[in-house]
Amino acid sequence: MDSKLTLKLEKEVIEKAKFYAKSQHTSLSRLIENYLLSLTNEPENEKITPLVKSLSGILDLPNDTDDKQGYGDYLTKKYK
């Protein structure tokens, strides 16, 4: 459910924000809503997007691939 919010901002800030919102093909309300959501959600480094979740576990590398030579040996064995 949407609710109304009144903000008092400098006129110049509002004009710049309107221009930015228009250039992003969105409304100023949506822009502010998304910003507030980003502030109140999980910390950025803990967010896992659906794409990342779907890709997790896709690489099945052995534990000894930490160095370049070990990884090269792994690829050689894998593709022989």
C-alpha positions as CSV (number, residue, x, y, z in Angstrom):
1,M,0.0,0.0,0.0
2,D,1.4,3.3,-1.0
3,S,1.5,6.3,1.4
4,K,2.3,9.9,0.9
5,L,5.5,11.4,2.3
6,T,6.3,15.1,2.3
7,L,10.0,16.1,2.2
8,K,11.5,19.6,2.4
9,L,14.6,19.9,0.2
10,E,16.5,22.6,-1.5
11,K,14.9,23.5,-4.8
12,E,18.2,22.9,-6.7
13,V,18.4,19.4,-5.3
14,I,14.9,18.6,-6.3
15,E,15.5,19.8,-9.9
16,K,18.7,17.8,-10.2
17,A,16.9,14.7,-8.8
18,K,14.0,15.1,-11.2
19,F,16.4,15.4,-14.1
20,Y,18.2,12.3,-12.9
21,A,15.0,10.3,-12.4
22,K,13.8,11.3,-15.9
23,S,17.1,10.2,-17.5
24,Q,16.7,6.9,-15.7
25,H,13.2,6.5,-17.0
26,T,11.7,6.4,-13.5
27,S,9.8,8.6,-11.2
28,L,11.3,10.7,-8.4
29,S,9.1,8.8,-5.9
30,R,10.4,5.4,-7.2
31,L,14.0,6.7,-7.1
32,I,13.6,7.7,-3.4
33,E,11.8,4.5,-2.6
34,N,14.6,2.4,-4.0
35,Y,17.2,4.5,-2.2
36,L,15.5,4.1,1.1
37,L,15.1,0.3,0.5
38,S,18.8,0.1,-0.2
39,L,19.6,1.8,3.1
40,T,17.3,-0.4,5.1
41,N,18.1,-3.8,3.5
42,E,20.9,-6.2,4.3
43,P,24.4,-4.9,4.1
44,E,25.6,-4.9,0.4
45,N,28.3,-7.5,1.0
46,E,25.8,-9.9,2.4
47,K,23.3,-9.7,-0.5
48,I,23.2,-12.7,-2.8
49,T,21.2,-12.1,-6.0
50,P,19.1,-14.9,-7.5
51,L,21.6,-15.2,-10.3
52,V,24.5,-15.7,-7.9
53,K,22.4,-18.3,-6.0
54,S,21.7,-20.2,-9.3
55,L,25.4,-20.2,-10.1
56,S,26.7,-21.3,-6.7
57,G,28.3,-24.7,-6.9
58,I,28.6,-24.6,-10.7
59,L,32.4,-24.9,-10.5
60,D,33.6,-28.1,-9.0
61,L,37.2,-27.5,-8.5
62,P,39.5,-29.6,-6.3
63,N,41.0,-28.0,-3.2
64,D,44.5,-28.0,-4.7
65,T,43.8,-25.3,-7.3
66,D,45.0,-22.4,-5.3
67,D,48.1,-21.8,-7.4
68,K,48.4,-21.4,-11.2
69,Q,50.4,-24.6,-11.6
70,G,47.9,-26.6,-9.6
71,Y,45.0,-25.2,-11.6
72,G,46.9,-26.0,-14.9
73,D,47.5,-29.6,-13.8
74,Y,43.8,-29.8,-12.9
75,L,42.7,-28.6,-16.4
76,T,45.2,-30.9,-18.1
77,K,43.8,-33.9,-16.3
78,K,40.3,-32.8,-16.9
79,Y,40.5,-32.3,-20.6
80,K,42.8,-35.3,-21.6
